[in-house]
Amino acid sequence: MAVQQNENEEKINVRDRLVDNVLDLSLMNISKVPVQEIKPLRRATVLDLSSNRITIIESNFTDLTQLTQIDLSKNRITSICDDFGLLTNLRRLDLYKNQITKLPLTFGRLKNLKYLDLKENPLNPTFKKLIGTCSDTSDCLVAASRAVDFMKQVERRVVDDRAKERKMRGDKQPEKQNLEQKNGAEDVESPAVDEQKVEKAKRRRKQTASQAECSNASQPKTKPKAGTKSSGQVADSPGGLRHSFLFWLSMLVLLVGSYMLFGKYYDVLPMMTRDGTFREARETILEEYIK
């Protein structure tokens, strides 16, 4: 079971590189994962592809469902297939020193992932802050848990948004058809019908104008009595001004009190959401997946 991917790569006998359950393909100048040669080796649950020239993890990589540990460190990976989450047996993933900018959308399905190393990758700074530094084993354990939990929520949100978008497109389609039918019916109307409508409208306007003139002529003109005020005028009294001032003062006090309570609440809220980082990261990174 030998494979040679191009002239610059050495010929690899994949089966000979299997020792117990570890398939070591590190430092082999590989640019593409030999999935078809690895797939029959069901005993190979640990795959080491570190220090090669791999740039893309293609969708057929998820055929290797037997893998529990994968080392892809020190490659040139820029993209990981969207269905990477199908590797549900995966417990340890090393992606140290690659060119990864974001994780695949299904990453949250890696329910058994316990260790994740993403150091020295050009990830979103907010996402890096969210999952931690991964400077030691303990940090890498925490990073795996946080990354899986977060990406699970990202996928759920993206799926919901796409469903809403499809529903909106479906709702607009009948409206568009109805509008086209209505416009078509209007176009069928003859010019004679339009002229009749215009003539009727003119007659109605003339009749309305005549009735208005007659009504104005029959109404006697009255002068306002001296010493009386019009309905739009209101007397200003000292008592009224005092009540008005007290009313607005009480409203001002109420607004200030509400503002202080609001500020106090939001000083505490970030502590309830991981210092605000989680909410900020979710909205920021969601934009990358929804585009």
TASUL-V997579 format. One record per backbone hydrogen bond with DSSP energy under -1.0 kcal/mol. CO is the residue of the C=O (numbers start at 1). NH is the residue of the N-H. Records with the same first field share a line. If there is no record, write none. Layout:
CO = NH  NH
This chain:
1 = 14
3 = 12
6 = 9
12 = 3
14 = 17
15 = 18
17 = 24
19 = 22
21 = 45  46
22 = 19
23 = 48
30 = 53
33 = 35
34 = 38
35 = 39
38 = 41
40 = 42
41 = 44
43 = 45
45 = 68  69
46 = 23
47 = 71
48 = 25
50 = 27
54 = 76
55 = 78  79
57 = 81
58 = 61
59 = 62
60 = 63
61 = 64
63 = 65
64 = 67
68 = 91  92
69 = 47
70 = 94
71 = 49
73 = 51
77 = 99
79 = 57
81 = 84
82 = 106
83 = 86
84 = 87
86 = 88
87 = 90
91 = 114  115
92 = 70
93 = 117
94 = 72
96 = 74
104 = 107
106 = 109
107 = 110
109 = 111
110 = 113
115 = 93
117 = 95
119 = 97
121 = 123
124 = 128
125 = 129
126 = 130
127 = 131
128 = 132
136 = 140
137 = 141
138 = 142
139 = 143
140 = 116  144
141 = 145
142 = 146
143 = 147
144 = 148
145 = 149
146 = 150
147 = 151
148 = 152
149 = 153
150 = 154
151 = 155
152 = 156
153 = 157
154 = 158
155 = 159
156 = 160
157 = 161
158 = 162
159 = 163
160 = 164
161 = 165
162 = 166
163 = 167
164 = 168
165 = 169
166 = 170
167 = 171
168 = 172
169 = 173
172 = 176
173 = 177
174 = 178
175 = 179
176 = 180
177 = 181
178 = 182
179 = 183
180 = 184
181 = 185
182 = 186
183 = 187
184 = 188
190 = 194
191 = 195
192 = 196
193 = 197
194 = 198
195 = 199
196 = 200
197 = 201
198 = 202
199 = 203
200 = 204
201 = 205
202 = 206
203 = 207
204 = 208
205 = 209
206 = 210
207 = 211
208 = 212
209 = 213
210 = 214
211 = 215
212 = 216
213 = 217
214 = 218
225 = 228
230 = 233
237 = 241
238 = 242
239 = 243
240 = 244
241 = 245
242 = 246
243 = 247
244 = 248
245 = 249
246 = 250
247 = 251
248 = 252
249 = 253
250 = 254
251 = 255
252 = 256
253 = 257
254 = 258
255 = 259
256 = 260
257 = 261
258 = 262
259 = 263
260 = 264
261 = 265
262 = 266
263 = 267
264 = 268
265 = 269
268 = 271
269 = 272
270 = 275  276
274 = 277
276 = 280
277 = 281
278 = 282
279 = 283
280 = 284
281 = 285
282 = 286
283 = 287
286 = 290
287 = 291
